Amino acid sequence: LKSTPQSSHAHSTCHPSEHLNAMAPKRTSSTGAGRPSKMAKTDDMMKCKAIAAALGLAEKKDVPASVITLLGDALKHCLPTFKEDRHEYEANILDMVAKTLEASEAALLAEVASAEATVNGGDEEKAKREAAVLATDAAFSGAQEEHKVKQAAKVAKAEALKATVEALKVAQASQKSGDADAESLEQNKTELEKAIATLLVPMKETGGSKRQLAGLYKQLTGIIEESLLEAMELPLLQKPEKRGIFDAVILENLEKQIDAKKAAMDAKLQEAAPAREGRAAVVKTAQDAHDAAKVESDTAVAELKAAKDAESAAKEAAAVAKAAAKALQSELMEAAAQLDDARESLEGFRSGPKASFQELLARAAPVPEPEEPADPVAEEAPAEVTA
């Protein structure tokens, strides 16, 4: 509702009656009153109170509560006045009241229309809810079957995974036992090469200590002839410049036996390589099968959980649909009662506050009754009687 320049005074902090008193000119009328008689005042105030209450319905049409309160307060100062005695500010206030009452009536009409739509659409809503019951029941049955399928798939995938675990264990055990000799030989070769690099080579180049000799002796035992092991301390404990021809022969024989031993180790390792590779391939195949089965088993577990959740949701949806179908009759009865109430409220509004507002809005001051002419005979003075 838009306020006019005159009505903008109503938004100040003063009571609307103060504005009316400040702005209203002194009234003159044929009756000299400008308002109904005191006998009608109580009735007018009751009507104004009912109209002010009816304005509250306009909040449902987004009329601000502050505007409704302002109009309700100002109403009792404007409406009881005869129409020809209202000044411009009061007319503007009543204009706004009329528009707000239209919004209140529109709110009541909307409630009637909503209730009528519910009642009139009862058959359509019944068919819709019955169809929902059938659809949700079918969905629930389908979800139950899917749950069974996923449960069976999960069991099958778990069994398949278990089989791959056993196959992998067998392959790994075979690899471990079959590769044991070759792995031991590789370890001995590694230790021999380490002893040569960290002990024999430094001792040959600069001479060594008895501690180094003891370590080398331990490492070469079982690889080099015992007599050569005993003799190698002669050259290895001396500086190179102090070694003689015999020392050189000892070192040469030592290196030859070490090289021969390394060559024999390499030959055995090469001979064992194809079998080791075959066992490794079997283990890899078993491992790949196990990994794939693990993925499939995990997927089956996740799918089973999803199927369970879907079954629960479908069960709940079916229950909701059945409850809605069962509740329709009571909902329609309630809607019919609401429609009666809405129609009664609308009729009460129209015959009550709206009619009262229109009556008081149009009420004019009563026309004074004309004075009756004086009776000439009655006014004639009686003749004086003399004795």
C-alpha positions in Angstrom: 0.0 0.0 0.0 1.4 3.4 -1.0 1.0 6.2 1.4 0.0 9.7 0.2 1.7 12.9 1.3 -1.0 13.4 3.9 -0.9 9.8 5.2 2.9 9.9 5.6 2.3 11.7 8.9 1.0 8.4 10.2 4.5 6.9 10.4 5.7 9.4 13.1 6.1 8.4 16.7 2.8 10.1 17.6 -0.4 8.3 18.0 -2.6 8.5 14.9 -5.2 10.4 17.0 -2.7 13.1 17.6 -2.2 13.6 13.9 -5.9 13.7 13.4 -6.3 16.4 16.0 -3.3 18.4 14.6 -4.4 18.2 11.0 -8.2 18.2 11.1 -9.8 21.6 10.6 -12.6 22.7 12.8 -15.7 21.1 11.4 -19.0 22.7 10.8 -22.0 20.7 9.7 -25.7 21.0 9.6 -25.9 19.0 12.8 -23.1 20.8 14.5 -21.6 17.4 15.6 -19.7 15.7 12.8 -20.2 12.3 14.5 -23.1 10.0 15.3 -24.9 10.4 18.5 -23.5 9.1 21.8 -26.0 6.3 21.7 -24.4 4.9 18.5 -20.8 5.4 19.6 -20.4 2.1 21.4 -21.7 0.2 18.4 -19.3 2.0 16.1 -16.4 1.2 18.3 -17.2 -2.5 18.3 -17.4 -2.4 14.5 -14.1 -0.6 14.3 -12.5 -3.2 16.6 -13.8 -6.1 14.4 -12.6 -4.3 11.3 -9.1 -3.8 12.9 -9.0 -7.5 13.7 -9.9 -8.4 10.1 -7.0 -6.3 8.8 -4.7 -8.8 10.5 -5.5 -11.4 7.8 -3.7 -9.2 5.3 -0.4 -10.4 6.8 -0.9 -13.6 4.8 -0.6 -11.4 1.7 2.6 -9.8 2.9 1.2 -6.6 4.2 3.6 -5.5 7.0 2.3 -5.9 10.6 3.4 -2.4 11.4 1.1 -1.0 8.7 -1.8 -3.1 9.9 -1.3 -1.9 13.5 -1.1 1.7 12.4 -4.3 1.4 10.3 -6.1 -0.4 13.1 -5.2 2.3 15.6 -6.2 5.1 13.3 -9.4 3.5 12.2 -11.5 4.4 15.2 -10.6 8.1 14.8 -11.6 8.2 11.1 -14.4 5.8 10.3 -17.1 6.8 12.8 -17.0 10.4 11.4 -19.7 11.2 8.8 -18.2 11.1 5.3 -18.9 14.8 4.5 -17.1 15.8 7.7 -13.9 13.8 7.1 -10.8 15.8 6.0 -8.2 14.6 3.5 -6.0 12.8 5.9 -8.8 10.7 7.2 -10.0 9.9 3.7 -6.5 8.7 2.8 -6.3 6.5 5.9 -9.7 4.9 5.0 -8.5 4.4 1.5 -5.6 2.4 2.8 -7.9 0.4 5.1 -10.1 -0.5 2.1 -7.1 -1.8 0.2 -5.9 -3.8 3.2 -9.3 -5.3 3.6 -9.1 -6.4 0.0 -5.9 -8.2 0.8 -7.6 -9.8 3.8 -10.4 -11.0 1.6 -7.9 -12.3 -1.0 -6.2 -14.3 1.8 -9.5 -15.9 2.8 -10.4 -16.6 -0.9 -7.0 -18.3 -1.3 -7.7 -20.6 1.7 -11.1 -21.5 0.2 -9.5 -22.2 -3.1 -6.8 -24.4 -1.5 -9.3 -26.4 0.5 -11.6 -26.8 -2.6 -8.6 -28.0 -4.7 -7.8 -30.7 -2.0 -11.4 -31.8 -1.8 -12.1 -31.8 -5.5 -8.9 -33.6 -6.2 -9.7 -36.5 -3.9 -10.2 -39.1 -6.6 -7.1 -38.1 -8.5 -5.0 -38.1 -5.2 -6.4 -41.6 -4.4 -5.4 -43.0 -7.7 -2.0 -41.3 -7.3 -1.4 -42.8 -3.9 -2.6 -46.3 -4.9 -0.2 -46.2 -7.8 2.6 -45.2 -5.4 1.8 -48.2 -3.2 2.1 -50.5 -6.2 5.3 -48.9 -7.5 7.0 -48.9 -4.1 5.9 -52.5 -3.4 7.4 -53.6 -6.7 10.6 -51.6 -6.0 10.9 -53.3 -2.5 10.5 -56.8 -4.1 13.1 -55.9 -6.6 15.5 -54.7 -3.9 15.0 -57.9 -1.9 15.9 -60.0 -5.0 18.9 -57.8 -5.6 20.0 -58.2 -2.0 19.9 -62.0 -2.4 21.9 -61.9 -5.7 24.6 -59.6 -4.1 24.7 -61.9 -1.0 25.4 -64.9 -3.2 28.0 -63.0 -5.2 29.7 -61.9 -2.0 30.0 -65.5 -0.8 31.3 -66.8 -4.2 33.9 -64.0 -4.4 35.0 -64.8 -0.8 35.5 -68.4 -1.7 37.4 -67.5 -4.8 39.7 -65.2 -2.8 40.3 -68.0 -0.2 41.3 -70.4 -3.0 43.8 -67.8 -4.4 45.3 -67.4 -0.9 46.0 -71.2 -0.7 47.5 -71.2 -4.2 49.7 -68.3 -3.4 50.9 -69.9 -0.2 51.8 -73.1 -2.1 53.7 -71.2 -4.8 55.6 -69.1 -2.3 56.6 -72.2 -0.3 57.8 -74.0 -3.4 59.8 -70.9 -4.4 61.3 -70.7 -1.0 62.5 -74.3 -0.8 63.5 -74.4 -4.5 65.5 -71.2 -4.3 67.2 -72.0 -0.9 70.4 -73.4 -2.4 70.8 -70.7 -4.9 70.1 -68.0 -2.4 72.6 -69.5 0.0 75.2 -69.6 -2.8 74.4 -65.9 -3.7 75.0 -65.0 -0.1 78.3 -66.8 0.1 79.5 -65.2 -3.1 78.5 -61.8 -1.8 80.4 -62.4 1.5 83.5 -63.6 -0.5 83.5 -60.5 -2.7 83.2 -58.3 0.3 86.1 -60.1 2.1 88.3 -59.7 -1.0 87.4 -56.0 -1.4 87.7 -55.1 2.3 90.5 -57.4 3.5 92.6 -59.2 0.8 93.1 -56.2 -1.5 94.2 -53.8 1.2 96.5 -56.4 2.8 98.1 -57.1 -0.6 98.6 -53.4 -1.3 100.0 -52.3 2.1 100.3 -55.3 4.3 97.9 -56.2 7.1 97.4 -57.0 10.7 96.8 -60.4 12.4 93.2 -59.2 13.1 92.6 -58.7 9.4 94.2 -62.0 8.6 91.9 -63.8 11.1 88.9 -62.3 9.4 90.1 -63.2 5.9 91.0 -66.7 7.1 87.5 -67.2 8.5 85.9 -66.0 5.3 88.0 -68.2 3.0 87.7 -71.4 5.1 86.0 -74.1 3.0 86.8 -72.2 -0.2 90.6 -72.3 -0.3 92.9 -75.2 0.5 93.9 -75.4 4.1 97.7 -75.4 3.3 97.3 -72.2 1.3 95.3 -70.6 4.1 98.2 -71.3 6.5 100.8 -70.0 4.0 99.0 -66.7 3.1 99.9 -65.1 6.4 103.6 -64.9 5.2 103.0 -62.4 2.4 100.0 -60.7 3.8 101.5 -59.7 7.1 104.5 -58.1 5.4 104.8 -54.8 3.5 105.0 -55.3 -0.3 108.6 -54.2 -0.5 109.7 -57.0 1.9 108.0 -59.8 0.1 110.1 -62.3 -1.8 109.5 -64.7 -4.8 107.9 -67.3 -2.6 105.5 -64.7 -1.2 104.5 -63.8 -4.7 103.8 -67.5 -5.6 101.5 -67.8 -2.5 99.5 -64.8 -3.5 99.2 -65.9 -7.1 97.9 -69.3 -6.1 95.5 -67.7 -3.6 94.0 -65.5 -6.3 93.7 -68.4 -8.7 91.7 -70.5 -6.2 89.5 -67.5 -5.3 88.8 -66.8 -9.0 88.1 -70.5 -9.6 85.7 -70.6 -6.7 83.8 -67.5 -7.9 83.6 -68.9 -11.4 82.1 -72.1 -10.0 79.6 -70.1 -8.0 78.5 -68.2 -11.1 78.1 -71.4 -13.1 75.9 -72.9 -10.5 73.8 -69.7 -10.2 73.4 -69.6 -14.0 72.4 -73.2 -14.0 69.7 -72.6 -11.3 68.5 -69.4 -12.9 65.8 -70.9 -15.2 64.2 -72.9 -12.4 64.2 -69.8 -10.2 62.6 -67.7 -12.9 60.0 -70.4 -13.4 59.1 -70.5 -9.7 59.1 -66.7 -9.5 56.6 -66.6 -12.5 54.3 -69.1 -10.7 54.4 -66.9 -7.6 53.7 -63.8 -9.7 50.7 -65.5 -11.4 49.4 -66.6 -8.1 49.9 -63.1 -6.6 48.1 -61.4 -9.5 45.2 -63.9 -9.2 45.0 -63.2 -5.5 45.1 -59.4 -6.0 42.4 -59.6 -8.6 40.2 -61.8 -6.4 40.7 -59.4 -3.5 39.5 -56.5 -5.6 36.4 -58.5 -6.7 35.7 -59.7 -3.2 36.0 -56.1 -1.8 33.7 -54.9 -4.6 31.2 -57.6 -3.8 31.2 -56.6 -0.2 30.5 -52.9 -1.1 27.8 -54.0 -3.6 26.1 -56.1 -0.9 26.1 -53.1 1.5 24.6 -50.9 -1.2 22.0 -53.6 -1.9 21.1 -53.8 1.8 20.8 -50.0 2.1 18.6 -49.9 -1.1 16.4 -52.6 0.4 16.0 -50.7 3.6 15.2 -47.5 1.7 12.7 -49.3 -0.5 11.0 -50.9 2.5 10.7 -47.5 4.1 9.3 -45.9 0.9 6.7 -48.7 0.6 5.6 -48.2 4.3 5.3 -44.5 3.7 3.2 -45.0 0.6 0.9 -47.4 2.3 0.5 -45.0 5.3 -0.3 -42.2 2.9 -2.9 -44.2 1.1 -4.5 -45.2 4.4 -4.5 -41.6 5.7 -6.2 -40.2 2.6 -9.7 -40.6 3.8 -9.1 -38.8 7.0 -7.2 -36.1 5.2 -10.1 -35.5 2.8 -12.5 -35.4 5.7 -10.3 -32.9 7.4 -10.0 -30.9 4.2 -13.8 -30.8 3.8 -14.0 -29.5 7.4 -11.4 -26.9 6.5 -13.3 -25.9 3.4 -16.5 -25.4 5.5 -14.5 -23.3 8.0 -12.8 -21.3 5.2 -16.2 -20.6 3.5 -17.7 -19.7 6.9 -14.8 -17.4 7.6 -15.1 -15.7 4.2 -18.9 -15.2 4.7 -18.3 -13.9 8.2 -15.7 -11.5 6.9 -18.0 -10.2 4.1 -21.1 -9.9 6.3 -19.2 -8.6 9.3 -16.1 -6.4 9.1 -16.3 -5.7 5.3 -20.0 -4.8 5.5 -19.5 -2.7 8.6 -16.6 -0.9 7.0 -18.7 -0.1 3.8 -21.6 1.0 5.9 -19.6 3.4 8.1 -17.5 4.5 5.1 -20.7 5.6 3.3 -22.6 6.9 6.3 -23.6 10.6 5.9 -24.9 13.0 8.5 -28.7 12.8 8.9 -30.6 15.6 7.2 -32.3 17.8 9.8 -36.1 17.5 9.8 -37.8 20.8 8.5 -39.6 22.9 11.2 -43.4 22.8 11.1 -45.1 26.2 10.4 -46.8 27.9 13.4 -50.7 27.6 13.8 -52.1 31.1 13.3 -55.2 30.4 15.3 -53.2 29.1 18.2 -50.9 32.1 18.1 -53.9 34.6 18.1 -54.2 36.2 21.6 -57.6 35.6 23.3 -59.9 38.7 23.7 -60.0 40.3 27.1 -63.4 39.9 28.8 -64.6 42.9 30.7 -67.3 43.0 33.3 
